[in-house]
Amino acid sequence: GGTLQVTCSNDESFTVALVQYNPSSSVTTAFPLVLIEKSVTGVSSDDLVNTYSLASADFGETSVVLGSHLFLMVKANGETTSPTVYVNLSVEIGYSK
């Protein structure tokens, strides 16, 4: 599970995704694997935070390969007028031997 927090000066919607990328010298067409993707909305104030709880079931993929790079990506769902969007994501990542 985890927590996703978003704030921006307008009530615009965004898509936030945590993706995994596995660099390889032998694979030239590697694409990021989406671990979780969530539609979120700002709350029309830089001082207010919209918080979303993330459950294990929200994750499309739960395996993270050793050596993976994790990226947080944010995309506006339309033309945006917000000068700044703040996004914070906290997730628990464990491993087994």
C-alpha positions in Angstrom: 0.0 0.0 0.0 0.9 3.6 0.2 -0.2 7.2 0.0 -0.4 9.7 -2.9 -0.8 13.4 -2.2 -1.5 16.1 -4.8 -1.9 19.9 -4.6 -2.2 22.6 -7.2 -3.7 26.0 -7.5 -6.6 24.8 -9.7 -9.0 21.9 -9.5 -7.6 20.3 -12.6 -7.3 16.5 -13.1 -4.0 14.7 -13.6 -2.8 11.1 -14.1 0.0 10.1 -11.8 1.9 6.8 -12.4 4.7 5.0 -10.8 6.6 3.1 -13.4 9.5 0.6 -13.4 12.2 0.6 -16.1 14.8 -2.1 -16.4 17.9 -0.9 -18.4 19.5 -3.5 -20.5 22.3 -3.4 -23.1 20.7 -6.3 -25.0 17.1 -4.9 -25.2 16.7 -1.8 -27.4 12.9 -1.5 -27.2 12.4 -1.5 -23.4 9.4 0.4 -22.2 8.5 1.3 -18.6 6.1 -1.1 -16.8 3.3 0.7 -15.0 3.2 -0.4 -11.4 0.3 1.9 -10.5 -1.7 4.6 -12.3 -4.2 6.9 -10.6 -6.4 9.8 -11.8 -6.2 12.7 -9.2 -7.6 16.2 -8.9 -6.2 19.3 -7.4 -8.2 21.2 -4.7 -7.8 24.8 -6.0 -5.2 25.8 -3.4 -1.5 25.5 -3.0 -2.2 25.2 0.8 -4.6 22.2 0.6 -3.6 18.6 -0.1 -5.7 15.9 -1.7 -4.7 12.6 -0.3 -5.4 9.2 -1.8 -4.8 5.9 0.0 -3.3 3.2 -2.1 -4.1 -0.5 -1.4 -2.1 -3.5 -2.7 -5.0 -4.2 -5.1 -4.4 -0.8 -6.8 -1.1 -2.0 -8.1 -1.2 -3.6 -11.6 2.2 -5.1 -11.0 3.7 -5.9 -7.6 7.1 -7.3 -8.6 10.1 -5.0 -8.8 13.1 -6.5 -10.5 16.5 -6.1 -8.9 18.3 -3.1 -10.4 15.0 -1.4 -11.6 14.7 2.3 -11.9 11.4 3.7 -10.5 10.0 6.9 -11.9 7.0 9.0 -10.8 5.3 10.4 -13.8 2.6 13.2 -13.9 0.5 14.0 -16.9 -2.3 16.7 -17.2 -5.6 15.2 -18.5 -6.2 18.3 -20.6 -4.9 21.8 -21.1 -3.7 23.0 -17.8 -3.6 26.5 -16.4 -1.9 25.6 -13.1 1.5 27.1 -12.8 2.7 24.3 -10.5 1.6 20.8 -9.4 3.1 19.2 -6.3 3.0 15.4 -6.1 4.2 13.2 -3.2 4.1 9.4 -3.3 5.1 7.0 -0.5 5.0 3.3 -1.1 6.4 0.4 0.9 8.9 -1.7 -1.2 10.1 -4.9 0.3 12.2 -7.8 -1.0 12.5 -11.5 -0.4 15.7 -13.6 -0.5 
